[in-house]
Amino acid sequence: MHLPNTALAAICLFMLLQKTVSQDRPLPLWVQLTDKYSFGIYLVHILPLNYIHPMLSKHMNTLWVIPLATLLTLLSSIGIIILLRKLPYGKYVSG
């Protein structure tokens, strides 16, 4: 079980971001975008992940697969949510 390591890493990341982000200046655009669509990303991320991860795993080493699959899943999930929100009642489905 990796719970202590995961919890410690999450706490350290939170503390690092808390110290580096100032209240006076706005957050970077990628953070704002991820924040705006976070619930929708949570809802749909498994759909692109089921296609992206196996495809990358066939052609790359695990060292590259995990970060690349994470990035591609995030970007494709945001794209799906943006398209979904353009549909009638899409905002209600995607949060």
N, C-alpha and C positions, 0 to 999 in steps of 0.2 A: 504494500500500500504506500502510495506516494503523498498522502495527505499532508504530513508536516512540511515536506519540501514545497508542495504546491501552495499551501497557505502562506508559508514564509515568503515565497517568491511574489505572491499577490500583494502581501503587505509591503514588501520592499518596493515594488513597482508603484503602488499607491503613494507611498511616502516620497519617492523620487519625483513623480509627476506633481505632487502637491508642492514640492519645493521649487520645481522648475517653471510651473505655470503661474504667471502673475495675474492678479485680479484686475490690473490696469489695462492689460492688452488682451485682445480677443484670442480665442483658441484658434489653432490652425484649421484650415478648411476641411482637411480630412477627418479631424476629430469632430467638428461640427456635423459633417455629413454622416459619419458613423453614429453619432448621438441621435440625430434626427430620425434615422431609419433603423435604430437598434432592435426594436421589437420585431419589425418586419424581417430583418436579417435573421433573427433568432428563429422565426417561423419557417423561412424558406431555405435556410443554408444547407439543409440535408439534401435537397434536390440537386443543386450543382455539385455538391461534394461527392455524391454517389457516382457522378460521371467523371469529375476532374481527377480525383485521387487514383482510381484504377488506371486511367489513361496515363497519368504521369508515372505511376509505379512501374509500368512496363518498360519505360524508356530512361529512367533516371535512378540515381542512388537515393536512398532514404534521406540523406543529408540535405538534398535539394528538394525532394518531394514535399516535405512537411511545410517549409516556408512558402514555397511556390503554390502549393495547394491551398494554403491559408489565404494568401493574397488573391488568388484567382476566385476562390469561393466567396470572399468578402466582396470583391468587385462585381461578380456576377449576381450575387444576392442583392446588392444595392441596385443594380440594373433591373432585376426582376421586380423589385419593390417600386421603383420609379415608374415602370410600365404599368404595374398593377394599380397604382394610385391614379393613373390617367383614365382608368375604366370607371364607369358609374358604380358607386358604392365600394370602389377599391380601397378608399381610405378607411372604411369600416373594417375591411378584412385584414388590412396590413397594419393596423394600429395607428 
